[in-house]
């Protein structure tokens, strides 16, 4: 997932640089840039929620194992 985020970030940055150097930023370009940034934010949020659930599961498993070993 990190590779995908880096790839989209690089493409968005390259797109912004190319658009700004050739002409002013138009509505279509702004929409493309905004959508890419929103995708990155939502993707990172989803991954953080998944990691949080995994951490809770591991903590629960650790408590159950420690209870069994007592």
C-alpha positions as CSV (number, residue, x, y, z in Angstrom):
1,X,0.0,0.0,0.0
2,X,2.9,2.3,0.7
3,X,4.1,1.9,-2.9
4,X,0.7,2.8,-4.2
5,X,0.5,6.0,-2.1
6,X,4.0,7.0,-3.1
7,X,3.1,6.4,-6.8
8,X,-0.1,8.5,-6.6
9,X,1.7,11.2,-4.8
10,X,4.5,11.4,-7.4
11,X,2.0,11.4,-10.2
12,X,-0.1,14.1,-8.6
13,X,3.0,16.2,-7.9
14,X,4.3,15.7,-11.5
15,X,0.8,16.6,-12.8
16,X,0.7,19.8,-10.8
17,X,4.2,20.9,-11.9
18,X,3.5,20.2,-15.6
19,X,0.1,22.0,-15.5
20,X,1.5,25.1,-13.7
21,X,4.5,25.4,-15.9
22,X,2.4,25.1,-19.1
23,X,-0.5,27.2,-18.1
24,X,-2.7,28.3,-15.2
25,X,-4.5,25.7,-13.2
26,X,-8.0,25.1,-14.6
27,X,-11.1,23.5,-13.2
28,X,-10.4,20.0,-14.6
29,X,-6.8,20.0,-13.3
30,X,-8.0,21.1,-9.8
31,X,-10.6,18.3,-9.8
32,X,-8.0,15.7,-10.7
33,X,-5.6,16.9,-8.1
34,X,-8.3,17.1,-5.4
35,X,-9.6,13.6,-6.2
36,X,-6.1,12.1,-5.9
37,X,-5.5,13.8,-2.6
38,X,-8.9,12.7,-1.2
39,X,-8.1,9.2,-2.3
40,X,-4.8,9.2,-0.5
41,X,-6.4,10.6,2.7
42,X,-9.3,8.0,2.6
43,X,-6.9,5.2,1.8
44,X,-4.6,6.1,4.7
45,X,-7.6,6.4,7.0
46,X,-8.9,3.0,6.0
47,X,-5.5,1.4,6.6
48,X,-5.2,3.0,10.0
49,X,-8.6,1.7,11.0
50,X,-7.5,-1.8,9.9
51,X,-4.3,-1.6,11.8
52,X,-6.2,-0.4,14.9
53,X,-8.5,-3.4,14.7
54,X,-5.6,-5.8,14.3
55,X,-3.9,-4.2,17.3
56,X,-7.1,-4.7,19.4
57,X,-7.3,-8.4,18.3
58,X,-3.6,-9.0,19.2
59,X,-4.1,-7.4,22.6
60,X,-7.2,-9.5,23.2
61,X,-5.3,-12.6,22.1
62,X,-2.4,-11.7,24.4
63,X,-4.8,-11.4,27.4
64,X,-6.3,-14.7,26.6
65,X,-3.0,-16.5,26.3
66,X,-1.7,-14.9,29.6
67,X,-4.9,-16.1,31.3
68,X,-4.4,-19.6,30.0
69,X,-0.8,-19.7,31.2
70,X,-1.7,-18.7,34.8
